[in-house]
Amino acid sequence: MAVLLIFTVIEAVGGWWVNSLALLSDAVHMAADSAALLLALVAIRLSARPPSARLTYGNGRWQTLAAFVNGLVLLVLTVGLIVEALRRLWHPEAVDGGWMLAIAVLGGLANLAALMALTGGESLNERGARLHVLSDLLGSAAAVLAAGLILGFNWTVADPLLSLLVSGLILRSGWHLTRDSAHVLLEGAPPGVSASQVRDVLSNVPGVASAHHVHVWSLDGAEPVVTLHVRLAAQAESEATLRAVHHRLHEALGIAHATVQIETDACIAPGQAQCHSG
């Protein structure tokens, strides 16, 4: 975060000085990325807190919320840069290619160092932080290429054109991050686990006649959580069936957190209230 903050100032001042949209756009992204890294760090610290009376599931959702906010910010900034790039295509402006190249190379090295420091994390929050830094690295690469074209061919239109290209790539990544984190916040089923899969897995568990009211979601986009009702087969023992259900869910689908309500035919007969034994 410190590296990005330093080079944000360098690229912002340098981009204004040499009149380069590619550098200014990269500076804007780096400023957003510094804030994104701070948000990601705060979310990681908050998510480590234990459950409380108010947050009985714990604080794992903070990371997903941070990813959603980061994705939205990335989309808004990128749309703004696309508008400015289109304006410059219609009204090209002179750019100092030499200084632009030097500043873009320095910014690229800073972004590469930050990206290497963020490798390894797989949560939506960490993905969001990496996407922000990767977008900066692409912006620096585009600025280097644009500077080369300006120096070699005096082609000033390369500056907004390459900004558009990189903005398109960043827009796609930002959309995927926002969509995935929104899916988690809306209690959507995580990848690889669905309600139908849960029912199929439990169909051959001894003592299970059927499974219904199956709900699958995730707190952080990684660990699946399941709630369901299981109707016992005739003569089945509830505690043994409950243990078998938990074991099968964990073994087949990697589900460690499952809330299972056991029902008998007597519990679900017409006109009677539902009951459960586990």
HELIX and SHEET records of a PDB file:
HELIX    1   1 ALA A    2  VAL A   18  1                                  17    
HELIX    2   2 LEU A   21  SER A   47  1                                  27    
HELIX    3   3 ARG A   61  TRP A   90  1                                  30    
HELIX    4   4 GLY A   97  ALA A  117  1                                  21    
HELIX    5   5 LEU A  124  PHE A  153  1                                  30    
HELIX    6   6 ALA A  158  LEU A  185  1                                  28    
HELIX    7   7 ALA A  195  LEU A  202  1                                   8    
HELIX    8   8 SER A  238  LEU A  253  1                                  16    
SHEET    1   A 3 VAL A 208  SER A 218  0                                        
SHEET    2   A 3 PRO A 224  LEU A 232 -1                                        
SHEET    3   A 3 HIS A 257  GLU A 263  1                                        
END                                                                             
